[in-house]
Amino acid sequence: NSSKFSMADTSRPAEIPKKKMTIMTKAIIGGLAGALEITCAYPFEFTKVIMQLEKKYNSLGVFAVIKHTVKTNGFFGLYKGYNVLLTGAVPKAYVRFGVYEYLNKNIFVGDSVRSMF
């Protein structure tokens, strides 16, 4: 009976064919991921360094130092020096992901290593 409902009759949206990403695209995504990671983690890294370098802040605790920094320098005070770290970390992540994808695609195949010669 075609009038009866069955699991096979459920309609699904048509699958969109997946485009394979190039190594360059994956490397760019890796660089962006590195930038996002640094942007999220940097205020805590900044706070850690301040606590290590300034003895008077060492005993206050992380959140007290963050609160003090925001109060005296504004929210973006937590990102002092951020551009220096970002300048080095984004290219590092870009190269890391790009090389990984290149090696994964061209050198390492399954459980073996493709001959390069």
C-alpha positions, -999 to +999 in steps of 0.1 A: +000+000+000+015+033-011-010+052+011+005+039+043+033+060+060+066+043+063+100+054+075+113+051+039+087+077+027+101+105+050+113+133+029+148+147+036+162+178+022+184+172-008+220+168+001+242+196-011+273+181-027+303+189-005+331+208-022+366+196-011+385+223+005+420+231-008+451+230+013+452+268+011+416+271+024+424+248+053+455+268+061+436+300+061+409+285+083+438+274+106+451+309+108+416+322+116+412+296+143+446+307+158+434+343+158+402+334+175+419+313+201+443+341+209+415+366+211+396+345+236+426+335+258+448+367+257+432+385+286+441+356+309+476+354+294+480+391+300+468+388+335+492+359+342+522+379+330+512+410+350+509+388+381+543+372+375+561+405+368+544+428+394+547+414+430+519+437+443+494+420+419+506+385+426+486+381+458+454+397+445+442+368+423+433+366+387+399+382+388+410+411+410+438+419+385+414+417+356+390+440+375+418+464+383+430+465+347+396+472+333+390+499+359+423+517+352+428+510+315+394+500+302+384+467+287+409+469+259+436+473+286+434+435+288+446+434+252+478+454+257+505+437+236+479+416+218+490+427+183+525+414+189+513+379+198+487+379+170+514+389+145+534+358+153+506+333+161+484+336+131+512+328+106+523+300+129+488+285+129+485+291+091+517+272+084+509+244+110+475+236+095+487+240+059+517+217+064+496+192+082+470+191+054+497+189+027+515+160+045+482+143+052+471+145+016+504+139-002+528+120+021+509+101+047+483+078+031+464+055+054+489+036+076+518+040+052+540+068+039+538+075+001+572+073-016+585+108-024+610+095-049 
